[in-house]
Amino acid sequence: DKLDLRAICGAGISGLTAAMSAVVQAGSGAWLSCDEFQDPLLKKVINSARKMDTASGGVVTDLIGGLGQSGNYGRRLREGSDREDLDDDLRDLQHRFGTPHEAFKSMGFDLDDPQAEWRSAGAQQPSLEEVTKLVEEQNEGAGLLGGAATCSSN
């Protein structure tokens, strides 16, 4: 057994790079909204676009956002037949169960029982064999970090 420090280092660098890209994106948004968009002329343009968007029922948002609020890419909780199906399902559940506690009890979770078995159940721990498989030496191959091994597919 051997510890592949190059693979661990590569994973750390990958994670750090991903985190930095998120910080850059948040920073650019803060800079735009707190600095650039504070110009009185730009504020008027943005407020006008917001009013047009509200009056048009979100058409401006659909155009700018790309995917829009229609089809499978929009909000799932919009008005329409889908919403009516959800309402029917909710009414059925409310008819079958008087309280959320009764619904959980029907699934085997008595929320009112402080001595319930599920409350004392611990997290499942992996076996020693499963942990050992995580650090097994893989085939040496030329990867991104030289001879760093890749994860197995299973």
C-alpha positions as CSV (number, residue, x, y, z in Angstrom):
1,D,0.0,0.0,0.0
2,K,1.2,3.5,-0.8
3,L,-0.1,6.9,-0.5
4,D,-0.3,8.9,-3.8
5,L,0.5,12.4,-2.7
6,R,0.4,13.7,-6.3
7,A,-3.2,12.6,-6.7
8,I,-4.2,14.2,-3.3
9,C,-2.4,17.4,-4.2
10,G,-4.1,17.4,-7.6
11,A,-7.5,17.0,-6.1
12,G,-6.7,19.9,-3.6
13,I,-5.7,22.1,-6.5
14,S,-8.8,21.3,-8.4
15,G,-11.0,22.1,-5.4
16,L,-9.2,25.3,-4.8
17,T,-9.6,26.4,-8.4
18,A,-13.3,25.7,-8.3
19,A,-13.7,27.7,-5.1
20,M,-11.7,30.6,-6.5
21,S,-13.9,30.7,-9.6
22,A,-17.0,31.0,-7.4
23,V,-15.4,33.9,-5.5
24,V,-14.6,35.6,-8.7
25,Q,-18.2,35.3,-10.0
26,A,-19.6,36.6,-6.7
27,G,-17.1,39.4,-6.7
28,S,-18.0,40.5,-10.2
29,G,-21.7,40.5,-9.3
30,A,-21.1,42.6,-6.2
31,W,-18.9,45.0,-8.2
32,L,-21.6,45.4,-10.9
33,S,-24.5,45.9,-8.5
34,C,-22.6,48.1,-5.9
35,D,-20.5,50.2,-8.3
36,E,-21.3,50.2,-12.0
37,F,-25.1,50.0,-11.7
38,Q,-25.3,52.9,-9.2
39,D,-25.0,55.3,-12.1
40,P,-28.3,57.3,-12.2
41,L,-28.7,56.7,-16.0
42,L,-28.2,52.9,-15.6
43,K,-30.6,52.8,-12.6
44,K,-33.3,54.4,-14.8
45,V,-32.7,51.8,-17.6
46,I,-32.8,48.9,-15.1
47,N,-35.9,50.2,-13.4
48,S,-37.6,50.7,-16.8
49,A,-36.7,47.1,-17.8
50,R,-38.0,45.8,-14.4
51,K,-41.4,47.7,-15.0
52,M,-41.6,46.3,-18.5
53,D,-40.9,42.8,-17.2
54,T,-43.5,43.0,-14.6
55,A,-46.1,44.4,-17.0
56,S,-45.3,41.7,-19.7
57,G,-45.5,38.8,-17.3
58,G,-41.8,38.1,-17.3
59,V,-41.0,38.3,-21.1
60,V,-37.9,40.4,-20.5
61,T,-36.6,37.8,-17.9
62,D,-37.3,35.0,-20.5
63,L,-35.3,36.8,-23.1
64,I,-32.3,37.6,-20.9
65,G,-32.4,34.3,-19.0
66,G,-32.3,32.1,-22.2
67,L,-34.4,29.2,-21.0
68,G,-37.3,31.2,-19.9
69,Q,-40.3,30.3,-17.8
70,S,-41.9,28.0,-20.2
71,G,-41.8,24.2,-20.9
72,N,-39.8,22.0,-18.6
73,Y,-37.2,24.6,-17.9
74,G,-39.5,27.1,-16.0
75,R,-40.7,27.0,-12.5
76,R,-42.3,23.8,-11.4
77,L,-44.9,25.5,-9.2
78,R,-46.4,27.7,-11.8
79,E,-50.2,27.9,-12.3
80,G,-51.9,25.4,-14.6
81,S,-52.6,21.7,-14.8
82,D,-49.4,20.8,-13.0
83,R,-50.4,23.0,-10.0
84,E,-53.9,21.4,-9.9
85,D,-52.4,17.9,-9.8
86,L,-50.2,19.0,-6.8
87,D,-53.3,20.4,-5.1
88,D,-55.2,17.2,-5.7
89,D,-52.3,15.2,-4.2
90,L,-52.1,17.5,-1.2
91,R,-55.9,17.3,-0.6
92,D,-55.6,13.5,-0.7
93,L,-52.8,13.4,1.9
94,Q,-54.7,15.8,4.1
95,H,-57.8,13.6,3.8
96,R,-55.8,10.4,4.7
97,F,-53.8,11.9,7.5
98,G,-54.9,14.5,10.1
99,T,-51.4,15.8,10.9
100,P,-47.9,15.5,9.4
101,H,-47.1,13.4,12.5
102,E,-49.7,10.8,11.4
103,A,-48.2,10.7,7.9
104,F,-44.7,10.0,9.3
105,K,-46.1,7.4,11.7
106,S,-47.6,5.5,8.7
107,M,-44.0,5.2,7.4
108,G,-42.7,3.9,10.7
109,F,-41.5,7.1,12.3
110,D,-43.4,8.0,15.5
111,L,-42.3,11.6,16.0
112,D,-44.0,11.7,19.4
113,D,-42.1,8.7,20.9
114,P,-38.9,9.9,22.5
115,Q,-37.7,6.2,22.9
116,A,-38.3,5.4,19.2
117,E,-35.7,3.0,17.7
118,W,-34.8,5.3,14.8
119,R,-33.7,8.1,17.3
120,S,-30.9,5.9,18.6
121,A,-29.8,4.4,15.3
122,G,-26.3,5.5,14.5
123,A,-24.8,6.2,11.1
124,Q,-23.7,3.1,9.2
125,Q,-19.9,2.7,9.2
126,P,-18.0,1.3,6.2
127,S,-16.2,-2.0,6.7
128,L,-12.4,-2.1,6.8
129,E,-12.5,-3.8,3.4
130,E,-14.4,-0.9,1.9
131,V,-12.0,1.6,3.3
132,T,-9.0,-0.4,2.1
133,K,-10.4,-0.5,-1.4
134,L,-10.3,3.4,-1.4
135,V,-6.6,3.5,-0.9
136,E,-5.5,0.5,-3.0
137,E,-2.7,1.1,-5.5
138,Q,-4.1,1.5,-9.0
139,N,-2.4,0.8,-12.3
140,E,0.4,3.2,-12.9
141,G,-0.3,5.3,-16.0
142,A,0.6,8.7,-17.4
143,G,-2.2,10.9,-16.1
144,L,-2.5,14.7,-15.7
145,L,-0.1,14.6,-12.7
146,G,2.4,12.3,-14.2
147,G,1.9,8.8,-12.8
148,A,-1.2,9.6,-10.8
149,A,-3.7,6.9,-10.8
150,T,-7.4,7.4,-11.7
151,C,-10.4,6.3,-9.7
152,S,-11.8,2.9,-10.4
153,S,-15.1,2.7,-12.2
154,N,-16.9,0.6,-9.6
